[in-house]
């Protein structure tokens, strides 16, 4: 995952309602949940949920498919894994601070 994609995902997850919906879908597993089930769990109006789902879709965090007359949403676990890997890939690898550079005479 590149910096721009990670920033897009994090920006969309920065909204509390979207984060709650995404967490719910992650918990639901690969089969996901219907829009109605998400709405029931989060207790938000359908139009509000539709707005938030559109943002999560745009960021590639979820998918949405029609199942008969029902729209089902599911987390895209590959995107979640890539975001987590991006955030942790250089964990504890060290960064030269400006104070260290000054002490080293650079």
ABEGO torsion letter per residue (X at the ends): XBAAAAAAAAAAAABAAAAAAAAAAAAAEAAEBBAAAAAAAAGBBAAAAAAAAAAAAAAGABBBBBBEABBBBBBBAAAAAAAAAAAAAABGAEBBBAAAAAAAGX
